[in-house]
């Protein structure tokens, strides 16, 4: 990307960091671990292009699976006329009048409730793009969504994100617009459990822990690329426990005494 293009991008209303329709550099990680953010099983498996790691402005991002009920806090921005009608990272055409948003790592078609913590107003949006790539912002709302939580004039807002569910890809391909969103909800009763055995500010530390314990006593490791208090955090989970009691018994007889149990 040329300097002039970068400056043009940064001049947009939301200063997201990447202009709509611009292709970011995407490639597989060069370690022996494949698709290490979402799974570390030894068998190769297909990963949807929108869930593969990618790079923007020299920084690496790792799309990560999430569960219903997970919450995140940070700063929201919005984008509108300058990008209207241009392609998003998912391949859809951006519509500033639809209730959509961009997020750096949430799976495409994740349904998220966004609450403006400054005024209590909320809106439900569907993730269909990547960004924002400026500062500590965690989500970029469409113009319509930004209007609904009264943040257009200010430009940014302190927000809470809550994962509500996931929309069917076929329905998304038909280009649903407006306020009506059919959500495929998932039960908060977890099917499997994991132990969080590490938390790192840099991916290298997470990779070392992942590689060290992957396959330990028959369980596999997962790296979760998350944000906490406007900072990026890589969490390492030892995954595959069929019940909370199984995870608890394993922890009691393991070197992970300080780990805590999470539902998947």
Residue pairs with C-beta under 8 A, 6 or more apart in sequence:
1 22
1 57
5 19
5 22
6 57
8 19
9 16
9 17
9 18
9 19
9 22
10 17
10 134
12 19
12 79
12 82
12 83
13 78
13 79
13 80
13 81
13 82
13 155
14 77
14 78
14 79
14 80
14 132
14 140
14 155
15 77
15 132
15 134
16 77
16 79
16 102
16 131
16 132
16 133
16 134
16 137
16 140
17 56
17 57
17 131
17 132
17 133
17 134
18 24
18 56
18 130
18 131
18 133
19 83
19 86
20 79
20 82
20 83
20 86
20 87
20 88
20 94
20 129
21 86
21 87
24 54
24 55
24 56
24 89
24 130
25 54
25 55
25 56
26 49
26 52
26 53
26 54
26 55
27 53
27 54
27 55
28 34
28 35
28 52
28 53
29 36
29 53
31 207
31 211
33 40
33 207
33 210
33 211
33 214
34 44
35 45
35 47
35 52
36 207
36 210
36 223
37 53
37 62
37 63
37 64
37 222
37 223
37 224
37 225
38 47
38 51
38 63
38 64
38 65
38 222
39 45
39 220
39 222
40 210
40 214
40 220
40 221
40 222
41 220
50 63
50 89
50 90
50 107
50 108
51 63
51 65
51 107
52 63
53 60
53 61
53 62
53 63
54 60
54 61
54 63
54 130
55 61
56 130
56 133
57 133
59 133
60 203
61 104
61 105
61 130
61 225
62 105
62 203
62 223
62 225
63 105
63 106
63 107
63 225
64 105
64 106
64 107
64 223
64 224
64 225
64 226
65 107
66 106
66 107
66 110
66 163
67 163
67 186
67 190
67 263
67 264
68 163
68 164
68 165
68 185
68 186
68 187
68 188
69 162
69 163
69 188
70 162
70 163
71 160
71 161
71 162
71 163
72 138
72 160
72 161
72 226
72 227
72 228
73 117
73 138
73 158
73 159
73 160
73 161
73 228
73 229
73 230
74 136
74 137
74 138
74 139
74 158
74 159
74 161
74 227
74 230
75 135
75 136
75 137
75 138
75 156
75 157
75 158
75 159
75 230
76 114
76 116
76 137
76 138
76 139
76 140
76 141
76 146
76 151
76 156
76 157
76 158
76 159
77 132
77 134
77 137
77 139
77 140
77 141
77 155
77 156
78 140
78 141
78 142
78 143
78 145
78 146
78 151
78 152
78 155
79 96
79 102
79 131
79 140
79 141
79 142
79 143
80 96
80 142
80 143
80 146
81 96
81 143
83 94
83 96
84 94
84 95
84 96
84 143
85 93
85 94
85 95
86 93
86 94
87 93
87 94
88 94
88 100
88 102
88 128
88 129
88 130
89 102
89 108
89 128
89 129
89 130
89 131
90 108
90 109
90 128
90 129
90 172
92 128
92 129
92 172
92 175
93 175
94 100
94 129
94 142
95 142
95 177
96 142
96 143
96 144
97 142
97 143
97 144
97 177
98 142
98 144
98 176
98 177
98 178
99 123
99 124
99 125
99 126
99 142
99 144
99 145
99 148
99 178
99 179
99 181
100 125
100 126
100 127
100 128
100 129
100 142
100 145
101 112
101 114
101 125
101 126
101 127
101 128
101 129
101 139
101 140
101 141
101 142
101 145
102 127
102 128
102 129
102 130
102 131
102 132
102 139
102 140
103 110
103 112
103 127
103 129
103 130
103 131
103 138
103 139
103 140
104 130
104 131
104 132
104 133
104 138
105 225
105 226
106 112
106 127
106 163
107 127
107 166
108 127
108 128
108 169
108 172
109 126
109 127
109 128
109 166
109 167
109 168
109 169
109 172
110 126
110 127
110 163
110 165
110 166
110 167
111 124
111 125
111 126
111 127
111 163
111 164
111 165
111 166
111 167
111 181
111 183
112 124
112 125
112 126
112 127
112 139
112 161
112 162
112 163
112 164
113 122
113 123
113 124
113 161
113 162
113 164
114 122
114 123
114 124
114 125
114 139
114 141
114 145
114 149
114 159
114 160
114 161
115 121
115 122
115 149
115 159
115 160
115 162
116 122
116 149
116 150
116 151
116 157
116 158
116 159
117 157
117 158
117 159
117 160
118 157
118 158
119 149
119 150
121 148
121 149
121 150
122 149
123 141
123 145
123 148
123 149
124 164
124 181
125 141
125 142
125 145
126 167
126 172
126 176
126 181
128 172
129 140
131 140
132 138
132 139
132 140
136 230
136 231
137 156
138 159
138 161
138 227
138 230
139 159
139 161
141 149
141 151
143 152
146 152
149 157
149 159
151 157
164 183
164 185
165 183
165 184
165 185
165 186
166 183
166 184
166 186
167 176
167 181
167 182
167 183
167 184
168 182
168 184
171 182
176 182
188 263
190 263
190 264
191 264
192 239
192 240
192 241
192 242
192 263
192 264
193 241
193 242
193 243
193 244
193 246
193 247
193 261
193 262
193 263
193 264
194 222
194 237
194 238
194 239
194 240
194 241
194 247
194 261
194 262
194 263
194 264
195 237
195 238
195 241
195 247
195 250
195 251
195 256
195 259
195 260
195 261
195 262
196 235
196 236
196 237
196 259
196 260
196 262
197 209
197 213
197 221
197 236
197 237
197 238
197 256
197 259
198 205
198 206
198 209
198 235
198 236
199 233
199 234
199 235
199 236
200 206
200 209
200 233
200 234
200 235
200 236
201 231
201 232
201 233
201 234
202 234
203 223
203 234
205 234
206 223
206 234
206 235
206 236
207 223
209 221
209 236
210 221
210 222
210 223
210 236
211 221
213 221
213 236
213 238
214 220
214 221
216 238
217 250
217 254
218 240
219 238
219 239
219 240
219 241
219 250
220 238
220 239
220 240
221 236
221 237
221 238
221 239
222 236
222 237
222 239
223 234
223 235
223 236
223 237
224 234
224 235
224 236
224 237
225 232
225 234
226 232
226 233
226 234
226 235
227 233
237 262
237 264
238 256
238 259
239 264
241 247
241 250
244 261
244 263
247 261
248 261
251 257
251 259
251 261
